[in-house]
Amino acid sequence: MSGSRNSSGLPFFPGYTFRDVTKSAFHRPQTLELRDGYPLPRRPSAGIGRDPLLSDQLIQQEDADLLFDAQTLTNISCDGDSYPPFIPAYVTLDKKVLHFYAYFREDVPSCPDEEYRIRPVIIYYYLEDDTMCIYEPVVENSGIPQGKRLKRQRMPKNQHGEYYRWKDLNLAIDLEMYGVKYHIIQCDGFTKVLRFYALWEDADSLVGKTSPVTIRYFLVDNTVEVRLDDEPNSGREAYTGLMGRIRLPKTIKTGSESFPSCVLEVSPQEVEEYYCPKDFQVGQRVKLLGRTFLLCDCDGFTKDYYKMTYPDMELQPIQIPKKTKVTERPKVVAPYNGFGSLEDSLQNCLSLIPEPPKRNVMKMLDNSQKVLRYSAILDSQKPADIGRRFILSYFLSNDAVSIFEKPTNNSGIIGGRFLEKTRIPKPGSTADNPKYYSPADLAIGAKVDVFGHRFLLTDADQYVLSYLEANPNDIPEETLESLRQKLSLGTANNQGAIQENACSLAGDEAQQTL
């Protein structure tokens, strides 16, 4: 029993383990020192807690063997080149971080609308010192305190003083840290994954269809995952998982070929050999669970891995043939049905959920409060429309038109707003090629068709002529000339009426004097 005791004299019975209570030092040895301001690596002389290093024991054993072997002693050089250079861990594993995506479930007992919340997190594992930190992405206006959940530290694994290592992290597992269970769902590309781009030759389909897929081989546990590449208008559902992440059997033991693998999973006892990275060669075909895949290419990390691990294997990338684009049919816009504006009808044809038409903001700001006003009458054969007078207002900010009817006593028609502010299309306009009335079309004597009503422009105010003369672009000369003649004639008539009124007033005064 004396040989089955530790340094403190406590027995090592089967199933009975304990920590060394006599051990008081747990610090790590220094592997870096500064000389003249330069950091230099230093080989440690003792392990954690001043325990003897296994490397020192091996060196001592080699020295003892050399003392008893003179022939070997004469053949060994005394130079220090026989020992490999010491590289500290902080140099080898510096800036190497494993990146995992996970989530945890948070119960919401005080809310009647929801029972729990799913909150995504990011787990960082630092290979330099086996520390971890957990970060929750910040979502604006979520009302939940987010950000760093656990600072960088060594995460306890159990109550026996063990900590999580990189070997304990894997996809589809749960990590319990300080009472919260995190479920890992994904990892980044650095966490050692071989990625192949292949074509699934689906010979069972009616047309022998080939679909592009991505095959991932996880080196951490030798599992394989196959996912379909998302193609627009492929006719498939949004779910692209073709083969879940499993360890694929390559060869079944003799006598187990009739195992009902379609119902039950194949156990390790029935498997003679599993797929390994050597079985995936670019340019060759591989058969996985009855499906044939042509390995066309791989990513840069996979190429470097094969060059280093299998230097004799030749990689022959195959260019994936691109599908010819189908000629798109021209979009046919439905004819205007008379409801709403032409822009609204066009938006209903362009998208399922129509968006409001875009507006020219600069034009609205430059031409704000600028209105052209015209006098108009109805060009109608109905006797009831004779004598009805209207004011047509053209808004330069958005090219909209509003019509106001002047009230007439004893006409039987209530005056007021005849047409609210809207853009008026010309006759023959379509939804895909709309043409609207502009100031160039509003000449004196011109007829304006307003949704089945025809108006005849009879007059305009002085601001219309001043504005069009100051901005003659795209304004026909006939329109300007009609405004000049009408406004000049109206000014002359006004002056003649003033003179007649003055003469009549003068005659009345003369008669009163006599």
Wavefront OBJ file of the C-alpha trace (Angstrom):
o trace
v 0.000 0.000 0.000
v 2.973 2.295 0.360
v 3.406 2.471 -3.414
v -0.198 3.582 -3.930
v 0.111 6.726 -1.874
v 0.841 10.269 -2.922
v 3.335 12.700 -1.435
v 0.983 13.523 1.445
v 0.564 9.883 2.418
v -3.111 9.594 1.376
v -4.089 6.325 -0.331
v -5.296 6.191 -3.980
v -8.236 3.819 -3.758
v -10.178 3.011 -6.971
v -12.794 5.682 -7.650
v -11.412 7.895 -4.872
v -9.579 10.989 -6.044
v -8.807 14.275 -4.326
v -6.751 17.402 -4.755
v -3.354 17.686 -3.134
v -4.056 19.764 -0.015
v -0.334 20.257 0.620
v 0.142 22.104 -2.644
v 0.124 25.878 -2.134
v 1.628 27.278 -5.357
v -0.456 27.332 -8.516
v 1.187 30.095 -10.554
v 2.571 29.574 -14.027
v 6.266 29.933 -14.780
v 7.504 32.943 -16.704
v 8.374 32.246 -20.344
v 9.257 35.839 -21.285
v 11.990 38.125 -20.024
v 13.227 41.568 -21.023
v 16.856 42.159 -21.867
v 17.906 45.691 -22.782
v 14.294 46.499 -23.558
v 13.763 43.521 -25.920
v 11.426 40.618 -25.093
v 13.189 37.257 -25.272
v 11.699 33.762 -24.756
v 12.906 31.786 -21.767
v 12.558 28.059 -21.298
v 10.670 27.353 -18.064
v 12.544 25.456 -15.384
v 9.412 24.193 -13.588
v 5.791 23.562 -14.410
v 2.597 24.905 -12.884
v 2.903 24.983 -9.115
v 6.663 24.260 -9.328
v 6.036 20.696 -10.533
v 8.951 19.071 -12.389
v 8.698 19.242 -16.168
v 8.501 16.078 -18.217
v 10.958 17.551 -20.724
v 13.592 17.959 -17.982
v 13.120 14.342 -16.944
v 13.623 13.204 -20.518
v 16.779 15.295 -20.834
v 18.132 13.790 -17.608
v 17.326 10.313 -18.899
v 19.183 11.060 -22.132
v 22.188 12.291 -20.187
v 22.206 9.074 -18.132
v 22.085 6.989 -21.292
v 25.004 8.917 -22.757
v 27.163 8.181 -19.739
v 26.843 4.450 -20.364
v 27.200 4.620 -24.135
v 30.615 5.946 -25.104
v 30.164 5.179 -28.782
v 27.051 7.273 -28.986
v 28.815 10.025 -27.067
v 31.543 10.330 -29.694
v 28.999 10.653 -32.516
v 26.830 13.361 -30.952
v 27.740 16.968 -31.535
v 28.015 19.293 -28.591
v 26.272 22.118 -30.412
v 22.905 23.287 -29.194
v 21.333 22.733 -32.617
v 20.184 19.231 -31.649
v 17.437 20.697 -29.457
v 14.532 22.441 -31.226
v 14.150 26.148 -30.446
v 11.781 26.912 -27.625
v 8.666 28.892 -28.778
v 6.388 30.111 -25.988
v 2.656 29.535 -26.187
v 1.929 33.251 -26.317
v 3.848 33.393 -29.629
v 2.455 30.244 -31.232
v -1.191 30.874 -30.338
v -1.146 34.666 -30.411
v -4.288 36.208 -31.993
v -5.798 32.793 -32.684
v -9.410 32.842 -31.551
v -12.217 30.342 -32.095
v -15.491 32.009 -32.972
v -18.785 30.285 -32.095
v -22.399 31.422 -32.513
v -24.865 30.353 -29.839
v -28.093 31.358 -28.107
v -29.710 31.013 -24.724
v -33.307 30.919 -23.595
v -34.531 33.555 -21.146
v -37.824 33.015 -19.316
v -40.226 35.972 -19.131
v -42.575 35.246 -16.226
v -43.939 38.798 -15.886
v -45.154 39.287 -19.469
v -48.525 37.888 -20.628
v -47.553 38.105 -24.336
v -44.518 35.812 -24.271
v -43.197 32.979 -22.131
v -39.513 33.145 -23.101
v -37.053 34.925 -25.377
v -34.277 33.535 -27.590
v -31.209 35.775 -27.341
v -28.238 35.164 -29.695
v -24.669 35.480 -28.403
v -21.110 35.121 -29.722
v -18.568 32.978 -27.858
v -14.858 33.744 -28.278
v -12.292 31.124 -27.234
v -8.692 32.382 -26.983
v -6.233 29.571 -27.654
v -3.391 31.538 -26.102
v -4.516 31.060 -22.518
v -7.742 28.965 -22.801
v -9.934 31.892 -21.792
v -13.406 32.661 -23.065
v -15.721 35.656 -23.276
v -19.367 35.912 -24.310
v -20.750 38.904 -26.209
v -24.380 39.617 -27.112
v -24.886 41.737 -30.268
v -26.539 45.052 -29.486
v -29.983 45.632 -31.040
v -31.209 49.209 -31.081
v -34.381 50.039 -29.163
v -34.647 46.498 -27.798
v -35.073 47.636 -24.197
v -32.693 44.877 -23.047
v -29.210 45.535 -21.647
v -26.861 43.933 -24.151
v -23.172 43.842 -24.976
v -20.547 41.886 -23.047
v -22.207 39.248 -20.851
v -19.117 37.518 -19.469
v -15.678 39.099 -19.477
v -12.636 37.198 -20.650
v -11.781 34.488 -18.161
v -11.359 30.744 -17.771
v -14.847 29.293 -17.600
v -15.426 26.612 -14.945
v -16.641 23.333 -16.362
v -17.745 21.531 -13.198
v -17.397 21.566 -9.443
v -14.126 19.609 -9.512
v -12.057 22.602 -10.566
v -11.912 21.751 -14.283
v -12.207 24.416 -16.962
v -13.573 24.359 -20.491
v -11.000 23.554 -23.195
v -11.252 23.894 -26.953
v -11.947 20.153 -27.189
v -15.147 20.647 -25.203
v -16.625 23.068 -27.753
v -18.564 21.669 -30.679
v -21.681 22.369 -32.690
v -25.107 21.339 -31.378
v -23.947 21.074 -27.753
v -24.926 22.944 -24.595
v -22.470 24.862 -22.426
v -23.597 25.736 -18.923
v -21.823 28.785 -17.510
v -22.878 30.419 -14.273
v -26.391 28.986 -14.418
v -27.073 29.885 -18.070
v -27.176 27.187 -20.747
v -25.792 28.266 -24.149
v -26.548 26.166 -27.232
v -23.883 26.380 -29.968
v -25.316 26.446 -33.491
v -22.494 27.646 -35.785
v -18.821 28.591 -35.964
v -16.646 30.685 -38.262
v -14.368 29.481 -41.051
v -11.209 29.581 -38.916
v -12.445 26.790 -36.626
v -10.835 24.162 -38.893
v -13.394 23.208 -41.590
v -12.656 21.791 -45.070
v -15.033 23.281 -47.636
v -15.680 21.731 -51.066
v -17.799 23.076 -53.923
v -19.503 20.215 -55.719
v -22.343 19.232 -58.036
v -25.031 16.820 -56.913
v -25.713 14.516 -59.856
v -29.315 13.590 -59.196
v -29.763 10.711 -61.632
v -33.086 9.714 -60.046
v -34.820 12.877 -61.231
v -36.775 12.866 -64.484
v -34.414 15.253 -66.281
v -31.140 14.204 -64.602
v -30.776 17.508 -62.794
v -27.462 18.667 -61.288
v -27.543 21.037 -58.331
v -24.604 22.977 -56.842
v -23.869 22.075 -53.221
v -21.299 22.888 -50.550
v -19.727 19.995 -48.614
v -18.155 20.798 -45.241
v -15.811 18.389 -43.496
v -15.254 19.244 -39.818
v -11.799 18.211 -38.708
v -12.649 18.526 -35.036
v -14.847 15.396 -35.050
v -14.604 14.054 -38.657
v -18.232 14.829 -39.465
v -19.641 15.833 -42.867
v -22.413 18.264 -43.785
v -23.932 18.913 -47.244
v -25.996 22.001 -48.025
v -27.656 23.077 -51.255
v -26.593 26.414 -52.656
v -29.474 28.867 -52.660
v -30.495 29.670 -56.225
v -33.173 32.234 -57.131
v -36.297 30.787 -58.732
v -35.020 27.233 -58.279
v -38.414 25.905 -57.235
v -37.067 24.642 -53.898
v -38.013 25.763 -50.458
v -35.851 28.164 -48.498
v -34.478 25.256 -46.434
v -31.190 24.221 -48.097
v -30.089 21.397 -45.778
v -29.498 18.260 -47.862
v -27.506 16.185 -45.364
v -27.144 16.957 -41.692
v -23.824 16.947 -39.903
v -23.014 13.311 -39.177
v -20.076 10.944 -39.320
v -20.420 9.115 -42.619
v -19.627 5.389 -42.776
v -17.558 4.367 -45.803
v -17.347 0.588 -45.370
v -19.742 -1.673 -43.457
v -18.439 -4.812 -41.788
v -19.116 -8.134 -43.414
v -22.462 -9.519 -42.274
v -23.940 -6.125 -41.451
v -24.853 -5.063 -45.014
v -28.533 -5.807 -44.409
v -28.648 -3.459 -41.452
v -31.839 -1.308 -41.729
v -29.967 1.972 -42.042
v -33.038 3.684 -43.496
v -34.797 3.246 -40.155
v -31.998 3.097 -37.581
v -28.612 4.763 -37.368
v -25.553 2.663 -38.050
v -23.679 2.040 -34.820
v -19.861 1.998 -34.640
v -19.977 -1.760 -34.192
v -21.276 -2.219 -37.764
v -18.856 0.281 -39.359
v -15.451 -0.846 -40.516
v -14.218 2.498 -41.900
v -15.443 6.103 -41.884
v -14.843 8.809 -44.457
v -11.646 10.779 -43.908
v -10.209 13.876 -45.644
v -8.205 11.660 -48.012
v -11.455 10.372 -49.550
v -12.409 13.845 -50.778
v -10.279 14.583 -53.837
v -11.048 17.584 -56.038
v -11.849 16.482 -59.580
v -13.204 13.074 -58.518
v -16.639 11.771 -57.596
v -17.620 10.697 -54.100
v -20.742 8.795 -53.061
v -22.307 9.852 -49.763
v -25.341 7.955 -48.480
v -26.301 6.840 -51.984
v -25.898 10.280 -53.576
v -23.150 11.006 -56.096
v -21.252 14.291 -55.837
v -18.664 15.654 -58.259
v -16.047 17.631 -56.305
v -15.318 20.659 -58.496
v -13.249 22.959 -56.280
v -12.399 23.910 -52.674
v -11.491 27.033 -50.725
v -7.999 28.330 -49.942
v -7.764 26.806 -46.467
v -8.631 23.358 -47.841
v -5.977 23.639 -50.558
v -3.321 24.581 -48.006
v -4.407 21.710 -45.765
v -4.055 19.130 -48.541
v -0.679 20.521 -49.650
v 0.628 20.128 -46.117
v -1.106 16.857 -45.153
v -1.309 15.026 -48.494
v 1.447 16.479 -50.710
v 1.185 13.593 -53.193
v -2.524 14.190 -53.877
v -3.186 16.184 -57.040
v -6.052 18.655 -56.990
v -7.732 19.103 -60.369
v -10.377 21.842 -60.084
v -13.300 21.653 -62.479
v -15.085 24.802 -63.568
v -18.770 24.649 -62.741
v -20.766 25.369 -65.915
v -22.830 28.488 -65.634
v -26.474 28.299 -66.468
v -27.635 30.320 -69.430
v -29.859 33.152 -68.457
v -33.410 32.838 -69.622
v -34.553 35.784 -71.692
v -36.880 37.782 -69.557
v -40.268 38.548 -70.990
v -41.082 42.216 -71.345
v -43.287 43.524 -68.600
v -46.762 44.380 -69.789
v -48.478 47.145 -67.884
v -52.221 46.767 -67.441
v -54.362 49.480 -69.021
v -55.499 52.346 -66.839
v -58.895 51.619 -65.272
v -59.698 55.180 -64.212
v -59.214 54.659 -60.458
v -56.489 56.667 -58.781
v -53.597 58.283 -60.599
v -51.432 56.812 -63.343
v -48.481 56.535 -60.952
v -50.520 54.434 -58.529
v -51.626 52.093 -61.301
v -48.015 51.681 -62.449
v -46.789 50.881 -58.917
v -49.448 48.162 -58.617
v -47.995 46.526 -61.735
v -44.360 46.746 -60.576
v -44.618 45.172 -57.132
v -47.019 43.204 -54.997
v -46.918 45.837 -52.256
v -46.979 49.170 -54.117
v -44.792 51.990 -52.889
v -45.646 55.694 -53.196
v -44.149 57.332 -56.300
v -40.973 59.321 -55.797
v -41.198 63.087 -55.614
v -38.830 65.767 -56.858
v -37.987 67.432 -53.549
v -35.772 70.133 -55.071
v -38.530 71.154 -57.460
v -40.998 71.354 -54.587
v -38.663 73.586 -52.583
v -37.798 75.897 -55.503
v -41.396 76.366 -56.682
v -43.158 76.446 -53.329
v -46.088 78.930 -53.232
v -45.849 79.505 -57.023
v -49.296 79.145 -58.646
v -50.508 80.002 -62.168
v -54.206 80.964 -62.276
v -56.497 80.880 -65.302
v -60.171 81.667 -65.927
v -62.168 78.974 -67.710
v -65.662 77.982 -68.773
v -67.208 74.630 -69.601
v -67.164 73.657 -73.277
v -70.495 71.867 -73.117
v -73.709 71.719 -75.136
v -75.870 71.453 -72.043
v -77.930 74.562 -71.317
v -77.321 74.171 -67.592
v -73.561 74.607 -68.101
v -73.887 77.971 -69.804
v -72.640 80.789 -67.588
v -70.658 78.629 -65.189
v -67.291 80.233 -64.421
v -64.213 78.471 -63.074
v -60.717 79.291 -61.805
v -58.020 76.765 -62.826
v -54.895 76.845 -60.604
v -51.653 75.208 -61.759
v -49.155 74.474 -58.938
v -45.559 74.579 -60.165
v -44.210 72.634 -57.167
v -45.755 69.283 -58.195
v -47.516 70.010 -61.555
v -50.912 69.518 -59.931
v -54.126 71.300 -60.965
v -57.117 72.350 -58.870
v -60.388 73.812 -60.196
v -62.686 76.145 -58.245
v -66.177 77.152 -59.443
v -67.353 80.674 -58.770
v -70.809 80.835 -57.170
v -73.531 82.390 -59.338
v -76.744 83.738 -57.865
v -79.954 81.925 -58.789
v -78.100 79.384 -60.951
v -79.193 76.359 -58.971
v -75.587 75.104 -58.781
v -73.576 75.274 -55.598
v -70.129 76.725 -56.258
v -66.903 75.749 -54.562
v -64.252 73.094 -55.145
v -64.781 71.291 -58.440
v -61.484 69.342 -58.529
v -58.990 68.894 -55.735
v -55.265 69.197 -56.338
v -54.130 66.405 -58.719
v -52.124 65.861 -61.881
v -54.237 65.808 -65.063
v -53.153 63.369 -67.801
v -53.569 64.245 -71.433
v -55.933 62.239 -73.636
v -54.262 59.027 -74.809
v -51.822 58.746 -71.859
v -51.007 55.260 -70.570
v -49.742 54.061 -67.200
v -46.291 53.115 -68.558
v -45.951 56.354 -70.596
v -47.937 59.094 -68.832
v -48.163 62.619 -70.267
v -49.533 65.428 -68.124
v -50.646 68.968 -68.799
v -47.924 71.594 -68.340
v -47.807 75.399 -68.611
v -46.834 74.985 -72.279
v -50.304 73.540 -72.987
v -52.276 76.206 -71.112
v -52.757 78.901 -73.739
v -55.682 81.308 -73.965
v -58.365 79.598 -76.057
v -56.927 76.119 -75.421
v -59.186 73.284 -74.325
v -58.232 71.149 -71.333
v -59.772 67.696 -70.932
v -60.195 67.045 -67.207
v -61.449 63.487 -66.593
v -64.271 63.728 -69.136
v -64.983 67.471 -68.640
v -63.692 69.922 -71.229
v -62.682 73.407 -70.100
v -61.972 76.410 -72.340
v -59.353 78.821 -70.993
v -60.561 82.416 -71.375
v -58.171 84.528 -69.278
v -55.154 84.501 -66.934
v -53.610 86.802 -64.365
v -50.553 88.964 -64.984
v -48.248 86.660 -62.966
v -48.711 83.880 -65.531
v -47.251 86.004 -68.342
v -44.433 87.328 -66.120
v -43.389 83.849 -65.018
v -43.506 82.310 -68.515
v -41.476 85.166 -70.010
v -38.885 84.776 -67.241
v -38.724 80.990 -67.889
v -39.214 80.569 -71.657
v -37.751 77.067 -71.763
v -40.142 74.541 -73.378
v -42.831 77.222 -73.706
v -44.179 77.604 -77.288
v -44.308 81.081 -78.730
v -48.014 80.623 -79.526
v -48.770 80.223 -75.820
v -46.859 83.385 -74.903
v -48.453 85.365 -77.749
v -51.979 84.341 -76.718
v -51.301 85.523 -73.172
v -49.807 88.841 -74.391
v -52.762 89.620 -76.646
v -55.343 88.723 -74.017
v -53.661 90.599 -71.173
v -52.857 93.662 -73.321
v -56.452 93.750 -74.609
v -57.737 93.433 -71.085
v -55.515 96.313 -69.945
v -56.782 98.513 -72.828
v -60.392 97.680 -72.010
v -59.770 98.581 -68.390
v -58.217 101.907 -69.367
v -61.131 102.651 -71.766
v -63.627 101.900 -69.033
v -61.773 104.247 -66.696
v -61.823 107.055 -69.297
v -65.539 106.556 -69.932
v -66.235 106.725 -66.232
v -64.141 109.899 -65.978
v -66.020 111.599 -68.871
v -69.418 110.735 -67.433
v -68.377 112.098 -64.079
v -67.173 115.346 -65.721
v -70.502 115.765 -67.635
v -72.518 115.303 -64.466
v -70.483 117.993 -62.688
v -70.980 120.459 -65.586
v -74.734 120.014 -65.559
v -74.838 120.566 -61.805
v -72.888 123.870 -62.267
v -75.366 125.212 -64.832
l 1 2 3 4 5 6 7 8 9 10 11 12 13 14 15 16 17 18 19 20 21 22 23 24 25 26 27 28 29 30 31 32 33 34 35 36 37 38 39 40 41 42 43 44 45 46 47 48 49 50 51 52 53 54 55 56 57 58 59 60 61 62 63 64 65 66 67 68 69 70 71 72 73 74 75 76 77 78 79 80 81 82 83 84 85 86 87 88 89 90 91 92 93 94 95 96 97 98 99 100 101 102 103 104 105 106 107 108 109 110 111 112 113 114 115 116 117 118 119 120 121 122 123 124 125 126 127 128 129 130 131 132 133 134 135 136 137 138 139 140 141 142 143 144 145 146 147 148 149 150 151 152 153 154 155 156 157 158 159 160 161 162 163 164 165 166 167 168 169 170 171 172 173 174 175 176 177 178 179 180 181 182 183 184 185 186 187 188 189 190 191 192 193 194 195 196 197 198 199 200 201 202 203 204 205 206 207 208 209 210 211 212 213 214 215 216 217 218 219 220 221 222 223 224 225 226 227 228 229 230 231 232 233 234 235 236 237 238 239 240 241 242 243 244 245 246 247 248 249 250 251 252 253 254 255 256 257 258 259 260 261 262 263 264 265 266 267 268 269 270 271 272 273 274 275 276 277 278 279 280 281 282 283 284 285 286 287 288 289 290 291 292 293 294 295 296 297 298 299 300 301 302 303 304 305 306 307 308 309 310 311 312 313 314 315 316 317 318 319 320 321 322 323 324 325 326 327 328 329 330 331 332 333 334 335 336 337 338 339 340 341 342 343 344 345 346 347 348 349 350 351 352 353 354 355 356 357 358 359 360 361 362 363 364 365 366 367 368 369 370 371 372 373 374 375 376 377 378 379 380 381 382 383 384 385 386 387 388 389 390 391 392 393 394 395 396 397 398 399 400 401 402 403 404 405 406 407 408 409 410 411 412 413 414 415 416 417 418 419 420 421 422 423 424 425 426 427 428 429 430 431 432 433 434 435 436 437 438 439 440 441 442 443 444 445 446 447 448 449 450 451 452 453 454 455 456 457 458 459 460 461 462 463 464 465 466 467 468 469 470 471 472 473 474 475 476 477 478 479 480 481 482 483 484 485 486 487 488 489 490 491 492 493 494 495 496 497 498 499 500 501 502 503 504 505 506 507 508 509 510 511 512 513 514
